[in-house]
């Protein structure tokens, strides 16, 4: 679990992080990836770290969900795995949004770093 202190330069930075978190709930790892590619002089270090950690978390969930492509066994397991992953993703995003709103430490479970 990676702890990131939510310190933003201005409201634009906070809105980028807020939009990224909400869009990640629906679009997976694409919004954090877009924010990671924004040049670092336009966003704060905490926004970049949140985006990078959220990308790693969302990509890991995506790779786990690819198990449902395995014939028969994967299809049966997908009835258990996919709902659990969706609920876990929603809980992590909501907790991150709440801690970001309170200017507390944002905790995102990233077990493997892809970037």
TORKOL-4160 file (C-alpha; in steps of 0.2 Angstrom, whole numbers, padded with zeros to 4 digits, m for minus):
115
<pt num="1" X="0000" Y="0000" Z="0000"/>
<pt num="2" X="0007" Y="0017" Z="m0005"/>
<pt num="3" X="0004" Y="0032" Z="0005"/>
<pt num="4" X="0004" Y="0049" Z="m0004"/>
<pt num="5" X="0002" Y="0065" Z="0005"/>
<pt num="6" X="m0011" Y="0076" Z="m0005"/>
<pt num="7" X="m0002" Y="0092" Z="m0007"/>
<pt num="8" X="m0008" Y="0102" Z="m0023"/>
<pt num="9" X="m0001" Y="0118" Z="m0031"/>
<pt num="10" X="m0018" Y="0125" Z="m0035"/>
<pt num="11" X="m0037" Y="0121" Z="m0038"/>
<pt num="12" X="m0032" Y="0115" Z="m0056"/>
<pt num="13" X="m0021" Y="0102" Z="m0049"/>
<pt num="14" X="m0035" Y="0096" Z="m0037"/>
<pt num="15" X="m0047" Y="0095" Z="m0051"/>
<pt num="16" X="m0036" Y="0085" Z="m0062"/>
<pt num="17" X="m0034" Y="0073" Z="m0048"/>
<pt num="18" X="m0052" Y="0072" Z="m0044"/>
<pt num="19" X="m0057" Y="0070" Z="m0062"/>
<pt num="20" X="m0044" Y="0056" Z="m0064"/>
<pt num="21" X="m0050" Y="0047" Z="m0049"/>
<pt num="22" X="m0068" Y="0048" Z="m0055"/>
<pt num="23" X="m0064" Y="0043" Z="m0073"/>
<pt num="24" X="m0053" Y="0028" Z="m0067"/>
<pt num="25" X="m0069" Y="0021" Z="m0059"/>
<pt num="26" X="m0077" Y="0019" Z="m0076"/>
<pt num="27" X="m0062" Y="0019" Z="m0088"/>
<pt num="28" X="m0049" Y="0009" Z="m0079"/>
<pt num="29" X="m0031" Y="0013" Z="m0081"/>
<pt num="30" X="m0033" Y="0025" Z="m0096"/>
<pt num="31" X="m0036" Y="0042" Z="m0086"/>
<pt num="32" X="m0021" Y="0039" Z="m0074"/>
<pt num="33" X="m0010" Y="0035" Z="m0089"/>
<pt num="34" X="m0015" Y="0051" Z="m0098"/>
<pt num="35" X="m0011" Y="0061" Z="m0082"/>
<pt num="36" X="0006" Y="0052" Z="m0081"/>
<pt num="37" X="0010" Y="0058" Z="m0098"/>
<pt num="38" X="0006" Y="0077" Z="m0093"/>
<pt num="39" X="0023" Y="0086" Z="m0091"/>
<pt num="40" X="0028" Y="0087" Z="m0073"/>
<pt num="41" X="0030" Y="0106" Z="m0073"/>
<pt num="42" X="0011" Y="0107" Z="m0076"/>
<pt num="43" X="0005" Y="0096" Z="m0061"/>
<pt num="44" X="0012" Y="0094" Z="m0043"/>
<pt num="45" X="0022" Y="0080" Z="m0037"/>
<pt num="46" X="0008" Y="0072" Z="m0027"/>
<pt num="47" X="m0004" Y="0072" Z="m0042"/>
<pt num="48" X="0009" Y="0063" Z="m0052"/>
<pt num="49" X="0012" Y="0051" Z="m0038"/>
<pt num="50" X="m0006" Y="0048" Z="m0036"/>
<pt num="51" X="m0008" Y="0045" Z="m0055"/>
<pt num="52" X="0007" Y="0033" Z="m0056"/>
<pt num="53" X="0001" Y="0023" Z="m0041"/>
<pt num="54" X="m0017" Y="0023" Z="m0047"/>
<pt num="55" X="m0011" Y="0017" Z="m0065"/>
<pt num="56" X="m0002" Y="0003" Z="m0057"/>
<pt num="57" X="m0017" Y="m0002" Z="m0047"/>
<pt num="58" X="m0029" Y="m0001" Z="m0061"/>
<pt num="59" X="m0017" Y="m0010" Z="m0073"/>
<pt num="60" X="m0015" Y="m0025" Z="m0061"/>
<pt num="61" X="m0034" Y="m0026" Z="m0059"/>
<pt num="62" X="m0036" Y="m0026" Z="m0078"/>
<pt num="63" X="m0022" Y="m0040" Z="m0080"/>
<pt num="64" X="m0031" Y="m0050" Z="m0066"/>
<pt num="65" X="m0048" Y="m0048" Z="m0075"/>
<pt num="66" X="m0040" Y="m0056" Z="m0091"/>
<pt num="67" X="m0041" Y="m0073" Z="m0082"/>
<pt num="68" X="m0059" Y="m0073" Z="m0088"/>
<pt num="69" X="m0053" Y="m0076" Z="m0106"/>
<pt num="70" X="m0047" Y="m0094" Z="m0102"/>
<pt num="71" X="m0060" Y="m0106" Z="m0108"/>
<pt num="72" X="m0072" Y="m0114" Z="m0096"/>
<pt num="73" X="m0061" Y="m0113" Z="m0080"/>
<pt num="74" X="m0059" Y="m0094" Z="m0083"/>
<pt num="75" X="m0077" Y="m0091" Z="m0087"/>
<pt num="76" X="m0082" Y="m0100" Z="m0071"/>
<pt num="77" X="m0070" Y="m0090" Z="m0061"/>
<pt num="78" X="m0075" Y="m0074" Z="m0069"/>
<pt num="79" X="m0092" Y="m0075" Z="m0060"/>
<pt num="80" X="m0082" Y="m0073" Z="m0044"/>
<pt num="81" X="m0067" Y="m0063" Z="m0048"/>
<pt num="82" X="m0075" Y="m0049" Z="m0059"/>
<pt num="83" X="m0088" Y="m0043" Z="m0046"/>
<pt num="84" X="m0075" Y="m0044" Z="m0032"/>
<pt num="85" X="m0063" Y="m0033" Z="m0042"/>
<pt num="86" X="m0076" Y="m0020" Z="m0046"/>
<pt num="87" X="m0081" Y="m0019" Z="m0028"/>
<pt num="88" X="m0063" Y="m0017" Z="m0023"/>
<pt num="89" X="m0060" Y="m0004" Z="m0036"/>
<pt num="90" X="m0075" Y="0006" Z="m0031"/>
<pt num="91" X="m0070" Y="0005" Z="m0012"/>
<pt num="92" X="m0052" Y="0011" Z="m0016"/>
<pt num="93" X="m0058" Y="0025" Z="m0027"/>
<pt num="94" X="m0071" Y="0031" Z="m0014"/>
<pt num="95" X="m0058" Y="0031" Z="0000"/>
<pt num="96" X="m0045" Y="0040" Z="m0010"/>
<pt num="97" X="m0058" Y="0053" Z="m0015"/>
<pt num="98" X="m0063" Y="0056" Z="0004"/>
<pt num="99" X="m0045" Y="0057" Z="0010"/>
<pt num="100" X="m0040" Y="0069" Z="m0005"/>
<pt num="101" X="m0055" Y="0080" Z="0000"/>
<pt num="102" X="m0049" Y="0081" Z="0018"/>
<pt num="103" X="m0031" Y="0084" Z="0013"/>
<pt num="104" X="m0025" Y="0068" Z="0022"/>
<pt num="105" X="m0014" Y="0054" Z="0015"/>
<pt num="106" X="m0021" Y="0045" Z="0000"/>
<pt num="107" X="m0019" Y="0026" Z="0001"/>
<pt num="108" X="m0019" Y="0016" Z="m0015"/>
<pt num="109" X="m0014" Y="m0002" Z="m0014"/>
<pt num="110" X="m0001" Y="m0005" Z="m0028"/>
<pt num="111" X="0007" Y="m0022" Z="m0026"/>
<pt num="112" X="0017" Y="m0021" Z="m0042"/>
<pt num="113" X="0025" Y="m0006" Z="m0050"/>
<pt num="114" X="0023" Y="m0006" Z="m0069"/>
<pt num="115" X="0029" Y="0012" Z="m0071"/>
